[in-house]
Amino acid sequence: MRRTPPAPLSVWRALNLDDFLLGVPHYPEHVDESDWARDAQRMAAAGFNVVRLGEFAWHLFEPREGVFDFSLFDRAIEGLGAEGINTIFCTPTATPPRWLTATYPEVLRVDENGRAARHGSRQHADTSSPVYRMHSRRITEALAEHYRDNPNVIGWQTDNELNTTISTSYSEATEREFRRYLANRYETIDALNFAWGGNFWATAYGHFDQITVPRRANPTFPSPGHVQDYHRFLAEATAAFQHDQVEILRRVNPDWFIFHNLGRLDDIDFRGQFGRDLDFMGFDIYPMLYDEMQRAGGHPATQALHLDICRAYSGNFIVPEQASGFGSQPGFSTMTPEPGEMRRMALTSVARGADGLLFFRWRPAHFGAEIYWMGIIDHDDVPRRRYQEAMQFAGDIARIKTDLLGTSVRMDVAIAGADFDNQEAYRTYPIGMPSPIEDAMRLHRFCYAKGISCGFIHPEDDLSRIKLLYIPHWVMWKPDWDEKVEAFVRNGGTLVVGAMTGTRDVNNHIPRVQAPGQGLSRLCGVRVEEFGRVAEPSADGLFALPPTEFGLHVPATRLSASSSSRRYRFTLGNREHEAAHLYELLEPDVDVEVLGRWSNRFTSGRAAITSRKAGEGHAVYLGTYLTDSLAEGLADQLFARAGIEPLILDLPPNVEVTMREAEDRRLLFVLNTDEEPVEVSSVPAGTDLLTGKEVTGSLLLGPHGCAAIRC
Ligand code: GAL
């Protein structure tokens, strides 16, 4: 496996390795040593080339402080290596050993109510604690030095899903570090008081030592500036924690690749130092679990959404954990992939940017908090359908990898994403509105179902390859991005700016000019005169969440009695739509075309959706939030004019399609996400690399059937 230095972060970036990493996370410490040789042989027979080891085994590496023992893993790595299986090693900092938490209890996270975490699960140590960072450096150094010249160890994963269980801490150490961060950021307390709005509710401070970590409601809301900076601090602390480890690993062996496996995306600024420190990102994909948590339109669409969101941070990635079977922890369980579905889900990951994939996990555990989390092999040591599918997938990869590696995922419709400040700014002051991702999901789902290539992109990235850019209500739109999006429009792109965009500055202050701010107002030719809340279509009240979540103590009965339905409607083309969440009344310039108008109540006749031609392209302003019908209405109005077409016309339900492309080749993935066979027509002519057969026009896919057509 050869590594070249990584290119700058971009959604278009391919992986910097010359082979496809394929294998499993593996826990030899859970397996009787007499089974190890057969495990390695079976992995090799399946076509794997790599395992990931060690992320929860610090207690074995360092059974007592300063006493190291790597012998178990040395033997495991050697045995795997003998069968041609390389090792990705992990820094084990998600699970400090008991001696560490007992001797240094100050490293434990503390919750909002002052309760310190106890030893006995995972991610209980506070990554912003200087004492914990010292231990993290120590164990990383010891492991790195030990494996410095081991030819079987080819790369590293830092920690495990940082911030997934929890990202916040209210410990004394966190508070001290938070103050240090603020002193560094603002230099003077006056500057901080200005940024946080100290003259509101007498929240001004006399010096940095008076500042505490913000609580959600204590007794009511803190300033959004205070909350935003706490999350900026957490992201910086997480990046610093990882940076300590990366620095050591790079110094010890610069040939190693380094990545992190992301789970939840909380309090990590991937486009900041966190992402720049890595060779590429790893995204753990559990489609059934994510879908059940979010209820986001079925697990295939949810998997696609997650992968597309993740790709925006840094381009192609690996999947260090791809769901293989039934999954559970004591409090929940997930649906089980049906025959053929594990392979199809893995190919979905590849189709959307994975250049490496590990099925979670080789064998299931017989003890601990994940005993029913199935692996490739069953508890009784018998390889069954999941092993066969993993082997089939390995065959698929062998057939496509020469064409695949070096390509990026095509994207005609792009949604602005991957911006830490905007994600956090929303959360500091959500007012019951959907988050940018919740809103964007409607456009993504529409494109997914129609077979239109759609993804996410940061406005600082290369916009020249997309046709339409949708900005989903980014309140903290930065004026620095104006020039870039204006050039995109002038060169023929279509920009669609959602309501509330540009309504706050970097401090969460409301600017003193009309929204969406000077640059976007000029480009779109509109200013927002007034805005107001509307109920979701077919909902009665305004509160999306129980009011107590917002620190309000209004009895539910009073709420429903007092919240009357406030439906607003608007027309777009020849259809009338019911508005969701918000209306804005727009003041359009004379050169602006009004695409949609409010059609009832006092707003009747006022502009709701506008479009202005600028250069070769158009800047559209949307004075409301998306609904499913509005996403469809916008597509009708804008897509053909922007040259956006489905990859396959008349795509049948339950079929997903994406394209990976480079200058000299295109690979069209057509995947049946259902157990019923399906015939897909209007498929471009080419060779299905998975079967070696020519495809001309129509394609029959069996249950969970897949094709990768070179065309
Ligand atoms: C991931 C985690 C793994 C395992 C898996 C299944 O989030 O990284 O260690 O817990 O989920 O629950």
Boltz pocket constraint, residues with backbone or C-beta under 6 A from the ligand:
constraints:
  - pocket:
      binder: B
      contacts: [[A, 160], [A, 161], [A, 164], [A, 263], [A, 284], [A, 321], [A, 327], [A, 328], [A, 360], [A, 370], [A, 373]]
      max_distance: 6.0
